[in-house]
Amino acid sequence: MGFIAWIVMGLIAGAIAKMITKNSGGWISSLIVGLIGAVVGGWIGANFLGHGVGEFFSLWSWGLAIGGSVLVLWLYNLITKKKI
């Protein structure tokens, strides 16, 4: 995937993860959460499930990116003691 595709996927995955966890914030925080979540989800997928984030139009890639973003938000809320 190209750099722009990672940014678009990160922004969308972060926004979806924020809706799932009912967190607030703007598009920059969604982008940051989504990019970190895509990396985390891709790492988990590659190391434990045998397939990481690969192509932009792959449902597997989107699932890993969104799942990783939700995990990042959950850990952030756990550390900062925010309730979801």
HTML snippet that shows the backbone in 3Dmol.js (N, CA, C, O; Angstrom):
<script src="https://3Dmol.org/build/3Dmol-min.js"></script>
<div id="view" style="width:600px;height:400px;position:relative"></div>
<script>
const pdb = `
ATOM      1  N   MET A   1       0.834  -1.168   0.000  1.00  0.00           N
ATOM      2  CA  MET A   1       0.000   0.000   0.000  1.00  0.00           C
ATOM      3  C   MET A   1       0.882   1.236   0.000  1.00  0.00           C
ATOM      4  O   MET A   1       1.961   1.243   0.593  1.00  0.00           O
ATOM      5  N   GLY A   2       0.420   2.268  -0.662  1.00  0.00           N
ATOM      6  CA  GLY A   2       1.154   3.508  -0.705  1.00  0.00           C
ATOM      7  C   GLY A   2       0.907   4.370   0.528  1.00  0.00           C
ATOM      8  O   GLY A   2       0.043   4.074   1.352  1.00  0.00           O
ATOM      9  N   PHE A   3       1.673   5.424   0.631  1.00  0.00           N
ATOM     10  CA  PHE A   3       1.600   6.328   1.770  1.00  0.00           C
ATOM     11  C   PHE A   3       0.214   6.962   1.908  1.00  0.00           C
ATOM     12  O   PHE A   3      -0.327   7.033   3.011  1.00  0.00           O
ATOM     13  N   ILE A   4      -0.354   7.418   0.809  1.00  0.00           N
ATOM     14  CA  ILE A   4      -1.677   8.048   0.836  1.00  0.00           C
ATOM     15  C   ILE A   4      -2.744   7.033   1.254  1.00  0.00           C
ATOM     16  O   ILE A   4      -3.665   7.372   1.998  1.00  0.00           O
ATOM     17  N   ALA A   5      -2.621   5.802   0.782  1.00  0.00           N
ATOM     18  CA  ALA A   5      -3.585   4.759   1.154  1.00  0.00           C
ATOM     19  C   ALA A   5      -3.528   4.484   2.656  1.00  0.00           C
ATOM     20  O   ALA A   5      -4.565   4.273   3.284  1.00  0.00           O
ATOM     21  N   TRP A   6      -2.318   4.485   3.242  1.00  0.00           N
ATOM     22  CA  TRP A   6      -2.192   4.292   4.684  1.00  0.00           C
ATOM     23  C   TRP A   6      -2.877   5.422   5.444  1.00  0.00           C
ATOM     24  O   TRP A   6      -3.538   5.183   6.455  1.00  0.00           O
ATOM     25  N   ILE A   7      -2.718   6.656   4.959  1.00  0.00           N
ATOM     26  CA  ILE A   7      -3.341   7.797   5.624  1.00  0.00           C
ATOM     27  C   ILE A   7      -4.865   7.706   5.543  1.00  0.00           C
ATOM     28  O   ILE A   7      -5.555   7.925   6.539  1.00  0.00           O
ATOM     29  N   VAL A   8      -5.384   7.387   4.371  1.00  0.00           N
ATOM     30  CA  VAL A   8      -6.837   7.274   4.204  1.00  0.00           C
ATOM     31  C   VAL A   8      -7.380   6.136   5.056  1.00  0.00           C
ATOM     32  O   VAL A   8      -8.401   6.295   5.726  1.00  0.00           O
ATOM     33  N   MET A   9      -6.706   4.991   5.038  1.00  0.00           N
ATOM     34  CA  MET A   9      -7.155   3.855   5.843  1.00  0.00           C
ATOM     35  C   MET A   9      -7.082   4.199   7.329  1.00  0.00           C
ATOM     36  O   MET A   9      -7.989   3.860   8.089  1.00  0.00           O
ATOM     37  N   GLY A  10      -6.020   4.861   7.739  1.00  0.00           N
ATOM     38  CA  GLY A  10      -5.877   5.239   9.139  1.00  0.00           C
ATOM     39  C   GLY A  10      -6.966   6.190   9.593  1.00  0.00           C
ATOM     40  O   GLY A  10      -7.505   6.046  10.690  1.00  0.00           O
ATOM     41  N   LEU A  11      -7.293   7.165   8.752  1.00  0.00           N
ATOM     42  CA  LEU A  11      -8.334   8.132   9.099  1.00  0.00           C
ATOM     43  C   LEU A  11      -9.687   7.450   9.239  1.00  0.00           C
ATOM     44  O   LEU A  11     -10.415   7.700  10.200  1.00  0.00           O
ATOM     45  N   ILE A  12     -10.023   6.600   8.293  1.00  0.00           N
ATOM     46  CA  ILE A  12     -11.318   5.916   8.327  1.00  0.00           C
ATOM     47  C   ILE A  12     -11.368   4.895   9.469  1.00  0.00           C
ATOM     48  O   ILE A  12     -12.361   4.819  10.191  1.00  0.00           O
ATOM     49  N   ALA A  13     -10.291   4.108   9.631  1.00  0.00           N
ATOM     50  CA  ALA A  13     -10.267   3.107  10.709  1.00  0.00           C
ATOM     51  C   ALA A  13     -10.321   3.775  12.072  1.00  0.00           C
ATOM     52  O   ALA A  13     -10.999   3.283  12.973  1.00  0.00           O
ATOM     53  N   GLY A  14      -9.616   4.892  12.237  1.00  0.00           N
ATOM     54  CA  GLY A  14      -9.648   5.613  13.502  1.00  0.00           C
ATOM     55  C   GLY A  14     -11.021   6.180  13.797  1.00  0.00           C
ATOM     56  O   GLY A  14     -11.476   6.142  14.941  1.00  0.00           O
ATOM     57  N   ALA A  15     -11.692   6.709  12.771  1.00  0.00           N
ATOM     58  CA  ALA A  15     -13.041   7.251  12.959  1.00  0.00           C
ATOM     59  C   ALA A  15     -14.024   6.144  13.342  1.00  0.00           C
ATOM     60  O   ALA A  15     -14.866   6.334  14.219  1.00  0.00           O
ATOM     61  N   ILE A  16     -13.915   5.001  12.687  1.00  0.00           N
ATOM     62  CA  ILE A  16     -14.799   3.874  13.014  1.00  0.00           C
ATOM     63  C   ILE A  16     -14.523   3.371  14.426  1.00  0.00           C
ATOM     64  O   ILE A  16     -15.456   3.069  15.170  1.00  0.00           O
ATOM     65  N   ALA A  17     -13.251   3.280  14.798  1.00  0.00           N
ATOM     66  CA  ALA A  17     -12.901   2.824  16.146  1.00  0.00           C
ATOM     67  C   ALA A  17     -13.414   3.804  17.193  1.00  0.00           C
ATOM     68  O   ALA A  17     -13.861   3.388  18.262  1.00  0.00           O
ATOM     69  N   LYS A  18     -13.354   5.099  16.900  1.00  0.00           N
ATOM     70  CA  LYS A  18     -13.872   6.086  17.846  1.00  0.00           C
ATOM     71  C   LYS A  18     -15.386   5.966  17.989  1.00  0.00           C
ATOM     72  O   LYS A  18     -15.921   6.172  19.078  1.00  0.00           O
ATOM     73  N   MET A  19     -16.078   5.637  16.904  1.00  0.00           N
ATOM     74  CA  MET A  19     -17.526   5.430  16.996  1.00  0.00           C
ATOM     75  C   MET A  19     -17.837   4.189  17.812  1.00  0.00           C
ATOM     76  O   MET A  19     -18.775   4.190  18.609  1.00  0.00           O
ATOM     77  N   ILE A  20     -17.063   3.133  17.623  1.00  0.00           N
ATOM     78  CA  ILE A  20     -17.287   1.886  18.358  1.00  0.00           C
ATOM     79  C   ILE A  20     -17.069   2.097  19.850  1.00  0.00           C
ATOM     80  O   ILE A  20     -17.861   1.625  20.666  1.00  0.00           O
ATOM     81  N   THR A  21     -15.998   2.804  20.213  1.00  0.00           N
ATOM     82  CA  THR A  21     -15.663   3.000  21.625  1.00  0.00           C
ATOM     83  C   THR A  21     -16.284   4.258  22.217  1.00  0.00           C
ATOM     84  O   THR A  21     -16.121   4.532  23.406  1.00  0.00           O
ATOM     85  N   LYS A  22     -16.998   5.026  21.392  1.00  0.00           N
ATOM     86  CA  LYS A  22     -17.672   6.258  21.817  1.00  0.00           C
ATOM     87  C   LYS A  22     -16.703   7.282  22.398  1.00  0.00           C
ATOM     88  O   LYS A  22     -17.024   7.969  23.367  1.00  0.00           O
ATOM     89  N   ASN A  23     -15.519   7.381  21.801  1.00  0.00           N
ATOM     90  CA  ASN A  23     -14.544   8.407  22.181  1.00  0.00           C
ATOM     91  C   ASN A  23     -14.785   9.655  21.369  1.00  0.00           C
ATOM     92  O   ASN A  23     -15.336   9.599  20.269  1.00  0.00           O
ATOM     93  N   SER A  24     -14.372  10.783  21.915  1.00  0.00           N
ATOM     94  CA  SER A  24     -14.493  12.037  21.182  1.00  0.00           C
ATOM     95  C   SER A  24     -13.125  12.418  20.624  1.00  0.00           C
ATOM     96  O   SER A  24     -12.112  11.791  20.937  1.00  0.00           O
ATOM     97  N   GLY A  25     -13.118  13.443  19.804  1.00  0.00           N
ATOM     98  CA  GLY A  25     -11.868  13.923  19.238  1.00  0.00           C
ATOM     99  C   GLY A  25     -12.055  14.311  17.795  1.00  0.00           C
ATOM    100  O   GLY A  25     -13.070  13.986  17.178  1.00  0.00           O
ATOM    101  N   GLY A  26     -11.088  14.996  17.265  1.00  0.00           N
ATOM    102  CA  GLY A  26     -11.149  15.477  15.894  1.00  0.00           C
ATOM    103  C   GLY A  26     -10.532  14.522  14.902  1.00  0.00           C
ATOM    104  O   GLY A  26     -10.206  13.379  15.222  1.00  0.00           O
ATOM    105  N   TRP A  27     -10.379  15.023  13.677  1.00  0.00           N
ATOM    106  CA  TRP A  27      -9.877  14.156  12.606  1.00  0.00           C
ATOM    107  C   TRP A  27      -8.395  13.866  12.755  1.00  0.00           C
ATOM    108  O   TRP A  27      -7.930  12.825  12.292  1.00  0.00           O
ATOM    109  N   ILE A  28      -7.639  14.755  13.387  1.00  0.00           N
ATOM    110  CA  ILE A  28      -6.209  14.491  13.571  1.00  0.00           C
ATOM    111  C   ILE A  28      -6.005  13.346  14.556  1.00  0.00           C
ATOM    112  O   ILE A  28      -5.175  12.467  14.325  1.00  0.00           O
ATOM    113  N   SER A  29      -6.756  13.354  15.647  1.00  0.00           N
ATOM    114  CA  SER A  29      -6.632  12.251  16.605  1.00  0.00           C
ATOM    115  C   SER A  29      -7.142  10.945  15.997  1.00  0.00           C
ATOM    116  O   SER A  29      -6.607   9.875  16.287  1.00  0.00           O
ATOM    117  N   SER A  30      -8.174  11.027  15.154  1.00  0.00           N
ATOM    118  CA  SER A  30      -8.647   9.820  14.459  1.00  0.00           C
ATOM    119  C   SER A  30      -7.571   9.273  13.545  1.00  0.00           C
ATOM    120  O   SER A  30      -7.371   8.061  13.471  1.00  0.00           O
ATOM    121  N   LEU A  31      -6.877  10.160  12.850  1.00  0.00           N
ATOM    122  CA  LEU A  31      -5.810   9.749  11.942  1.00  0.00           C
ATOM    123  C   LEU A  31      -4.677   9.087  12.714  1.00  0.00           C
ATOM    124  O   LEU A  31      -4.181   8.034  12.313  1.00  0.00           O
ATOM    125  N   ILE A  32      -4.272   9.694  13.807  1.00  0.00           N
ATOM    126  CA  ILE A  32      -3.174   9.135  14.601  1.00  0.00           C
ATOM    127  C   ILE A  32      -3.558   7.778  15.173  1.00  0.00           C
ATOM    128  O   ILE A  32      -2.790   6.819  15.088  1.00  0.00           O
ATOM    129  N   VAL A  33      -4.756   7.701  15.759  1.00  0.00           N
ATOM    130  CA  VAL A  33      -5.227   6.420  16.318  1.00  0.00           C
ATOM    131  C   VAL A  33      -5.334   5.362  15.222  1.00  0.00           C
ATOM    132  O   VAL A  33      -4.944   4.212  15.420  1.00  0.00           O
ATOM    133  N   GLY A  34      -5.866   5.758  14.065  1.00  0.00           N
ATOM    134  CA  GLY A  34      -6.023   4.812  12.965  1.00  0.00           C
ATOM    135  C   GLY A  34      -4.704   4.313  12.415  1.00  0.00           C
ATOM    136  O   GLY A  34      -4.563   3.124  12.129  1.00  0.00           O
ATOM    137  N   LEU A  35      -3.732   5.204  12.262  1.00  0.00           N
ATOM    138  CA  LEU A  35      -2.427   4.776  11.760  1.00  0.00           C
ATOM    139  C   LEU A  35      -1.723   3.851  12.740  1.00  0.00           C
ATOM    140  O   LEU A  35      -1.179   2.817  12.352  1.00  0.00           O
ATOM    141  N   ILE A  36      -1.738   4.230  14.014  1.00  0.00           N
ATOM    142  CA  ILE A  36      -1.133   3.353  15.027  1.00  0.00           C
ATOM    143  C   ILE A  36      -1.893   2.035  15.098  1.00  0.00           C
ATOM    144  O   ILE A  36      -1.288   0.968  15.204  1.00  0.00           O
ATOM    145  N   GLY A  37      -3.215   2.111  15.040  1.00  0.00           N
ATOM    146  CA  GLY A  37      -4.029   0.891  15.080  1.00  0.00           C
ATOM    147  C   GLY A  37      -3.800  -0.013  13.888  1.00  0.00           C
ATOM    148  O   GLY A  37      -3.787  -1.235  14.035  1.00  0.00           O
ATOM    149  N   ALA A  38      -3.616   0.566  12.702  1.00  0.00           N
ATOM    150  CA  ALA A  38      -3.341  -0.248  11.511  1.00  0.00           C
ATOM    151  C   ALA A  38      -2.002  -0.961  11.644  1.00  0.00           C
ATOM    152  O   ALA A  38      -1.866  -2.121  11.255  1.00  0.00           O
ATOM    153  N   VAL A  39      -1.019  -0.262  12.196  1.00  0.00           N
ATOM    154  CA  VAL A  39       0.291  -0.894  12.409  1.00  0.00           C
ATOM    155  C   VAL A  39       0.181  -2.009  13.442  1.00  0.00           C
ATOM    156  O   VAL A  39       0.708  -3.104  13.242  1.00  0.00           O
ATOM    157  N   VAL A  40      -0.508  -1.727  14.550  1.00  0.00           N
ATOM    158  CA  VAL A  40      -0.683  -2.741  15.597  1.00  0.00           C
ATOM    159  C   VAL A  40      -1.484  -3.928  15.069  1.00  0.00           C
ATOM    160  O   VAL A  40      -1.101  -5.080  15.273  1.00  0.00           O
ATOM    161  N   GLY A  41      -2.601  -3.644  14.387  1.00  0.00           N
ATOM    162  CA  GLY A  41      -3.407  -4.728  13.825  1.00  0.00           C
ATOM    163  C   GLY A  41      -2.648  -5.534  12.783  1.00  0.00           C
ATOM    164  O   GLY A  41      -2.763  -6.759  12.734  1.00  0.00           O
ATOM    165  N   GLY A  42      -1.871  -4.849  11.947  1.00  0.00           N
ATOM    166  CA  GLY A  42      -1.056  -5.557  10.951  1.00  0.00           C
ATOM    167  C   GLY A  42       0.003  -6.425  11.589  1.00  0.00           C
ATOM    168  O   GLY A  42       0.273  -7.532  11.122  1.00  0.00           O
ATOM    169  N   TRP A  43       0.610  -5.923  12.666  1.00  0.00           N
ATOM    170  CA  TRP A  43       1.626  -6.712  13.364  1.00  0.00           C
ATOM    171  C   TRP A  43       0.998  -7.951  14.004  1.00  0.00           C
ATOM    172  O   TRP A  43       1.539  -9.052  13.903  1.00  0.00           O
ATOM    173  N   ILE A  44      -0.142  -7.766  14.659  1.00  0.00           N
ATOM    174  CA  ILE A  44      -0.837  -8.902  15.278  1.00  0.00           C
ATOM    175  C   ILE A  44      -1.249  -9.914  14.213  1.00  0.00           C
ATOM    176  O   ILE A  44      -1.065 -11.119  14.384  1.00  0.00           O
ATOM    177  N   GLY A  45      -1.811  -9.411  13.109  1.00  0.00           N
ATOM    178  CA  GLY A  45      -2.230 -10.308  12.035  1.00  0.00           C
ATOM    179  C   GLY A  45      -1.076 -11.068  11.420  1.00  0.00           C
ATOM    180  O   GLY A  45      -1.188 -12.266  11.157  1.00  0.00           O
ATOM    181  N   ALA A  46       0.041 -10.380  11.187  1.00  0.00           N
ATOM    182  CA  ALA A  46       1.194 -11.030  10.562  1.00  0.00           C
ATOM    183  C   ALA A  46       1.853 -12.042  11.483  1.00  0.00           C
ATOM    184  O   ALA A  46       2.282 -13.104  11.033  1.00  0.00           O
ATOM    185  N   ASN A  47       1.937 -11.724  12.771  1.00  0.00           N
ATOM    186  CA  ASN A  47       2.651 -12.596  13.696  1.00  0.00           C
ATOM    187  C   ASN A  47       1.811 -13.703  14.303  1.00  0.00           C
ATOM    188  O   ASN A  47       2.347 -14.757  14.646  1.00  0.00           O
ATOM    189  N   PHE A  48       0.518 -13.495  14.444  1.00  0.00           N
ATOM    190  CA  PHE A  48      -0.308 -14.493  15.129  1.00  0.00           C
ATOM    191  C   PHE A  48      -1.368 -15.136  14.235  1.00  0.00           C
ATOM    192  O   PHE A  48      -1.817 -16.250  14.507  1.00  0.00           O
ATOM    193  N   LEU A  49      -1.766 -14.443  13.176  1.00  0.00           N
ATOM    194  CA  LEU A  49      -2.820 -14.974  12.314  1.00  0.00           C
ATOM    195  C   LEU A  49      -2.318 -15.354  10.922  1.00  0.00           C
ATOM    196  O   LEU A  49      -3.065 -15.915  10.121  1.00  0.00           O
ATOM    197  N   GLY A  50      -1.061 -15.049  10.639  1.00  0.00           N
ATOM    198  CA  GLY A  50      -0.461 -15.457   9.376  1.00  0.00           C
ATOM    199  C   GLY A  50      -0.724 -14.535   8.195  1.00  0.00           C
ATOM    200  O   GLY A  50      -0.321 -14.851   7.075  1.00  0.00           O
ATOM    201  N   HIS A  51      -1.391 -13.394   8.413  1.00  0.00           N
ATOM    202  CA  HIS A  51      -1.683 -12.482   7.299  1.00  0.00           C
ATOM    203  C   HIS A  51      -1.883 -11.081   7.858  1.00  0.00           C
ATOM    204  O   HIS A  51      -2.786 -10.854   8.662  1.00  0.00           O
ATOM    205  N   GLY A  52      -1.040 -10.139   7.433  1.00  0.00           N
ATOM    206  CA  GLY A  52      -1.115  -8.774   7.938  1.00  0.00           C
ATOM    207  C   GLY A  52      -1.906  -7.860   7.021  1.00  0.00           C
ATOM    208  O   GLY A  52      -2.618  -8.320   6.128  1.00  0.00           O
ATOM    209  N   VAL A  53      -1.774  -6.564   7.252  1.00  0.00           N
ATOM    210  CA  VAL A  53      -2.413  -5.549   6.415  1.00  0.00           C
ATOM    211  C   VAL A  53      -1.659  -5.506   5.095  1.00  0.00           C
ATOM    212  O   VAL A  53      -0.449  -5.283   5.068  1.00  0.00           O
ATOM    213  N   GLY A  54      -2.386  -5.720   3.997  1.00  0.00           N
ATOM    214  CA  GLY A  54      -1.719  -5.783   2.712  1.00  0.00           C
ATOM    215  C   GLY A  54      -2.278  -4.819   1.691  1.00  0.00           C
ATOM    216  O   GLY A  54      -1.605  -3.861   1.310  1.00  0.00           O
ATOM    217  N   GLU A  55      -3.479  -5.052   1.249  1.00  0.00           N
ATOM    218  CA  GLU A  55      -4.061  -4.246   0.189  1.00  0.00           C
ATOM    219  C   GLU A  55      -5.181  -3.365   0.733  1.00  0.00           C
ATOM    220  O   GLU A  55      -5.846  -3.713   1.708  1.00  0.00           O
ATOM    221  N   PHE A  56      -5.375  -2.229   0.091  1.00  0.00           N
ATOM    222  CA  PHE A  56      -6.350  -1.246   0.549  1.00  0.00           C
ATOM    223  C   PHE A  56      -7.774  -1.779   0.490  1.00  0.00           C
ATOM    224  O   PHE A  56      -8.564  -1.517   1.397  1.00  0.00           O
ATOM    225  N   PHE A  57      -8.113  -2.514  -0.546  1.00  0.00           N
ATOM    226  CA  PHE A  57      -9.492  -2.977  -0.733  1.00  0.00           C
ATOM    227  C   PHE A  57      -9.752  -4.367  -0.145  1.00  0.00           C
ATOM    228  O   PHE A  57     -10.745  -5.007  -0.489  1.00  0.00           O
ATOM    229  N   SER A  58      -8.883  -4.827   0.723  1.00  0.00           N
ATOM    230  CA  SER A  58      -9.045  -6.126   1.367  1.00  0.00           C
ATOM    231  C   SER A  58      -9.828  -5.972   2.671  1.00  0.00           C
ATOM    232  O   SER A  58      -9.470  -5.159   3.522  1.00  0.00           O
ATOM    233  N   LEU A  59     -10.895  -6.755   2.822  1.00  0.00           N
ATOM    234  CA  LEU A  59     -11.661  -6.725   4.071  1.00  0.00           C
ATOM    235  C   LEU A  59     -10.807  -7.143   5.259  1.00  0.00           C
ATOM    236  O   LEU A  59     -10.992  -6.646   6.370  1.00  0.00           O
ATOM    237  N   TRP A  60      -9.875  -8.052   5.024  1.00  0.00           N
ATOM    238  CA  TRP A  60      -8.963  -8.502   6.072  1.00  0.00           C
ATOM    239  C   TRP A  60      -8.124  -7.322   6.586  1.00  0.00           C
ATOM    240  O   TRP A  60      -7.963  -7.149   7.794  1.00  0.00           O
ATOM    241  N   SER A  61      -7.598  -6.522   5.666  1.00  0.00           N
ATOM    242  CA  SER A  61      -6.795  -5.358   6.044  1.00  0.00           C
ATOM    243  C   SER A  61      -7.617  -4.352   6.842  1.00  0.00           C
ATOM    244  O   SER A  61      -7.144  -3.816   7.844  1.00  0.00           O
ATOM    245  N   TRP A  62      -8.832  -4.098   6.404  1.00  0.00           N
ATOM    246  CA  TRP A  62      -9.706  -3.162   7.106  1.00  0.00           C
ATOM    247  C   TRP A  62     -10.068  -3.691   8.491  1.00  0.00           C
ATOM    248  O   TRP A  62     -10.087  -2.932   9.460  1.00  0.00           O
ATOM    249  N   GLY A  63     -10.352  -4.978   8.588  1.00  0.00           N
ATOM    250  CA  GLY A  63     -10.672  -5.579   9.887  1.00  0.00           C
ATOM    251  C   GLY A  63      -9.514  -5.472  10.862  1.00  0.00           C
ATOM    252  O   GLY A  63      -9.707  -5.156  12.036  1.00  0.00           O
ATOM    253  N   LEU A  64      -8.296  -5.740  10.368  1.00  0.00           N
ATOM    254  CA  LEU A  64      -7.123  -5.616  11.223  1.00  0.00           C
ATOM    255  C   LEU A  64      -6.884  -4.171  11.638  1.00  0.00           C
ATOM    256  O   LEU A  64      -6.552  -3.902  12.793  1.00  0.00           O
ATOM    257  N   ALA A  65      -7.052  -3.243  10.707  1.00  0.00           N
ATOM    258  CA  ALA A  65      -6.834  -1.825  11.016  1.00  0.00           C
ATOM    259  C   ALA A  65      -7.846  -1.316  12.035  1.00  0.00           C
ATOM    260  O   ALA A  65      -7.481  -0.611  12.976  1.00  0.00           O
ATOM    261  N   ILE A  66      -9.097  -1.665  11.856  1.00  0.00           N
ATOM    262  CA  ILE A  66     -10.142  -1.227  12.795  1.00  0.00           C
ATOM    263  C   ILE A  66      -9.970  -1.917  14.141  1.00  0.00           C
ATOM    264  O   ILE A  66     -10.074  -1.276  15.186  1.00  0.00           O
ATOM    265  N   GLY A  67      -9.707  -3.210  14.120  1.00  0.00           N
ATOM    266  CA  GLY A  67      -9.478  -3.941  15.370  1.00  0.00           C
ATOM    267  C   GLY A  67      -8.273  -3.418  16.127  1.00  0.00           C
ATOM    268  O   GLY A  67      -8.314  -3.279  17.349  1.00  0.00           O
ATOM    269  N   GLY A  68      -7.202  -3.127  15.406  1.00  0.00           N
ATOM    270  CA  GLY A  68      -6.024  -2.548  16.049  1.00  0.00           C
ATOM    271  C   GLY A  68      -6.311  -1.175  16.621  1.00  0.00           C
ATOM    272  O   GLY A  68      -5.810  -0.832  17.691  1.00  0.00           O
ATOM    273  N   SER A  69      -7.116  -0.383  15.919  1.00  0.00           N
ATOM    274  CA  SER A  69      -7.476   0.953  16.402  1.00  0.00           C
ATOM    275  C   SER A  69      -8.324   0.873  17.664  1.00  0.00           C
ATOM    276  O   SER A  69      -8.129   1.651  18.598  1.00  0.00           O
ATOM    277  N   VAL A  70      -9.263  -0.062  17.692  1.00  0.00           N
ATOM    278  CA  VAL A  70     -10.075  -0.254  18.897  1.00  0.00           C
ATOM    279  C   VAL A  70      -9.184  -0.685  20.057  1.00  0.00           C
ATOM    280  O   VAL A  70      -9.365  -0.221  21.182  1.00  0.00           O
ATOM    281  N   LEU A  71      -8.225  -1.569  19.792  1.00  0.00           N
ATOM    282  CA  LEU A  71      -7.300  -2.018  20.829  1.00  0.00           C
ATOM    283  C   LEU A  71      -6.459  -0.852  21.348  1.00  0.00           C
ATOM    284  O   LEU A  71      -6.263  -0.719  22.556  1.00  0.00           O
ATOM    285  N   VAL A  72      -5.961  -0.009  20.445  1.00  0.00           N
ATOM    286  CA  VAL A  72      -5.177   1.161  20.855  1.00  0.00           C
ATOM    287  C   VAL A  72      -6.020   2.099  21.711  1.00  0.00           C
ATOM    288  O   VAL A  72      -5.546   2.579  22.741  1.00  0.00           O
ATOM    289  N   LEU A  73      -7.251   2.369  21.309  1.00  0.00           N
ATOM    290  CA  LEU A  73      -8.120   3.239  22.099  1.00  0.00           C
ATOM    291  C   LEU A  73      -8.445   2.632  23.459  1.00  0.00           C
ATOM    292  O   LEU A  73      -8.479   3.338  24.466  1.00  0.00           O
ATOM    293  N   TRP A  74      -8.681   1.334  23.486  1.00  0.00           N
ATOM    294  CA  TRP A  74      -8.976   0.659  24.742  1.00  0.00           C
ATOM    295  C   TRP A  74      -7.785   0.771  25.696  1.00  0.00           C
ATOM    296  O   TRP A  74      -7.957   1.083  26.874  1.00  0.00           O
ATOM    297  N   LEU A  75      -6.573   0.517  25.182  1.00  0.00           N
ATOM    298  CA  LEU A  75      -5.381   0.630  26.018  1.00  0.00           C
ATOM    299  C   LEU A  75      -5.156   2.070  26.484  1.00  0.00           C
ATOM    300  O   LEU A  75      -4.781   2.297  27.634  1.00  0.00           O
ATOM    301  N   TYR A  76      -5.382   3.037  25.598  1.00  0.00           N
ATOM    302  CA  TYR A  76      -5.247   4.444  25.963  1.00  0.00           C
ATOM    303  C   TYR A  76      -6.229   4.805  27.079  1.00  0.00           C
ATOM    304  O   TYR A  76      -5.858   5.466  28.049  1.00  0.00           O
ATOM    305  N   ASN A  77      -7.469   4.373  26.938  1.00  0.00           N
ATOM    306  CA  ASN A  77      -8.472   4.651  27.968  1.00  0.00           C
ATOM    307  C   ASN A  77      -8.142   3.943  29.276  1.00  0.00           C
ATOM    308  O   ASN A  77      -8.414   4.473  30.353  1.00  0.00           O
ATOM    309  N   LEU A  78      -7.565   2.762  29.192  1.00  0.00           N
ATOM    310  CA  LEU A  78      -7.167   2.023  30.380  1.00  0.00           C
ATOM    311  C   LEU A  78      -6.043   2.754  31.113  1.00  0.00           C
ATOM    312  O   LEU A  78      -6.058   2.851  32.341  1.00  0.00           O
ATOM    313  N   ILE A  79      -5.074   3.266  30.362  1.00  0.00           N
ATOM    314  CA  ILE A  79      -3.950   3.972  30.956  1.00  0.00           C
ATOM    315  C   ILE A  79      -4.382   5.304  31.555  1.00  0.00           C
ATOM    316  O   ILE A  79      -3.941   5.672  32.644  1.00  0.00           O
ATOM    317  N   THR A  80      -5.248   6.029  30.842  1.00  0.00           N
ATOM    318  CA  THR A  80      -5.672   7.343  31.316  1.00  0.00           C
ATOM    319  C   THR A  80      -6.895   7.277  32.223  1.00  0.00           C
ATOM    320  O   THR A  80      -7.389   8.311  32.671  1.00  0.00           O
ATOM    321  N   LYS A  81      -7.381   6.087  32.495  1.00  0.00           N
ATOM    322  CA  LYS A  81      -8.528   5.854  33.382  1.00  0.00           C
ATOM    323  C   LYS A  81      -9.832   6.444  32.862  1.00  0.00           C
ATOM    324  O   LYS A  81     -10.718   6.775  33.650  1.00  0.00           O
ATOM    325  N   LYS A  82      -9.961   6.580  31.547  1.00  0.00           N
ATOM    326  CA  LYS A  82     -11.222   7.046  30.975  1.00  0.00           C
ATOM    327  C   LYS A  82     -12.143   5.852  30.802  1.00  0.00           C
ATOM    328  O   LYS A  82     -11.692   4.753  30.482  1.00  0.00           O
ATOM    329  N   LYS A  83     -13.426   6.068  31.014  1.00  0.00           N
ATOM    330  CA  LYS A  83     -14.400   5.004  30.820  1.00  0.00           C
ATOM    331  C   LYS A  83     -14.940   5.076  29.415  1.00  0.00           C
ATOM    332  O   LYS A  83     -15.191   6.158  28.884  1.00  0.00           O
ATOM    333  N   ILE A  84     -15.118   3.916  28.816  1.00  0.00           N
ATOM    334  CA  ILE A  84     -15.657   3.861  27.451  1.00  0.00           C
ATOM    335  C   ILE A  84     -17.154   3.864  27.516  1.00  0.00           C
ATOM    336  O   ILE A  84     -17.817   3.822  26.480  1.00  0.00           O
TER     337      ILE A  84
END
`;
const viewer = $3Dmol.createViewer("view");
viewer.addModel(pdb, "pdb");
viewer.setStyle({}, {cartoon: {color: "spectrum"}});
viewer.zoomTo();
viewer.render();
</script>
